[in-house]
Amino acid sequence: MTTELVERVRNRLAGQSRAADPIALAEAVRAEAAGALSQDAVLDAVRQAQDEFIGAGPLASLIDDDDVTDVLVTAPDQVWTDGPKGLSRTSVRFSDEDAVRRLAQRLALAAGRRLDDAQPYVDGWLPVRRGRVRVHAVLPPVAADGTCLSLRVLRPATHDLPALREREVFGETGARILRAVVERRLAFLVTGGTGAGKTTLLSALLGAVDPAERIVCVEDAGELRPTHPQFVSLVARPANVEGAGAIELPELVRQALRMRPDRLVVGEVRGAEVCSLLNALNTGHEGGACTLHANSPAEVPARLEALAALGGLGREALHSQLAAAVRVVLHMHRTPAGRRLAEVAVLQRYHGEVRAVAVWRDGQWTSRRALFTDLAGDGVGV
């Protein structure tokens, strides 16, 4: 199917104001080919046209793969995926640079964004059948070697704690620690790098919460789907193409406080919403939780300082709020063998500053184990 035929099919569909469904595509291809294509050639042309006009095009099969977390296009002949085994190059190819650019612009439009020479980069969300897809694209000349397209596939995290135990995310001692955190209603942070399994662990922990407790969760994208009868999800809304209508996390945290939560959860803190969350956790909402990007538990106070500054909360006030609000840090790490619970730390205040003290690391208790058992109390098997 030549570029000229693709353009003629596109113009025909636009002139008819028809949706680009398979029947409409087949009729348009036959009409524009004027009998020059066999039945097999028409079917092949329809498949190519679908890639050109509908959904994620040639990347659709990659997005539908349950093991794929990221799809990365760096050139027409360089399409990569990320998953449990790391980055791997796929056999998917685009015909040329223009095909990559057209797909990027179509996905941007589907996300309610604008992508052109005047606005050469875009970041937005695409709804798909299972979960959501975050789309990011950069056009030349900002992307010097051609259009770059990045798709992050976010699927609802549905594993429970026993399933994660079977996958060796943690051992028996780790399982007892996690159960103690939930049962004792200790406010906690789940930390780690991108793709480390933070959301998966948080969802599993929420699924272990007493069914009589009401969980209100605020997220940027609806990833958390724990098996819990009283789980309420609030999802942020980005601005439309005109830059209006955004509903962001700090506002949703305030709304969540009015919904009678027993536990308040923020899917991920990445900005000023940390101030609202810490305020909430200091007003009697025990057992709250969130995830946070951090390389180690020791870096958590500094990361929260930086985020709190965006909301106008000073360093001293942040440490004071944090010491009273959060008890435990659960750190996830991605290894070649899979995702693991690598460290458990307790937040302690020393001379006005909060520090994360490791109590369990790589499957073993440290010399500071007593800090955790003091929090967990007796009878929790840790």
ABEGO torsion letter per residue (X at the ends): XBAAAAAAAAAAAAAAGBBBBAAAAAAAAAAAAGGABBAAAAAAAAAAAAAAABEAEAAAAAAABAABABBBBABAABBBBBBAAEBBBBABBBABAAAAAAAAAAAAAAAGBBBBAABABBBBBBBBABEBBBBBBBBOAABAAEBBBBBBBBBBBABBAAAAAAAGABBAAAAAAAAAAAAAGBBBBBBEBBGAGAAAAAAAAAAABBAABBBBBBBABBABBBBBAABBBBBBBBBBAAGBGBBBAAAAAAAAAAAGBABBBBABBABAAAAAAAAAAAAGBBGBBBBBBBABAAAAAAAAAAAAAAAGBBAAAAAAAAAAABABBBBBBBBAAEBBBABBBBBBBBGGBBBBBBABBGGBBBAAAAAAAAAAEBGAGX
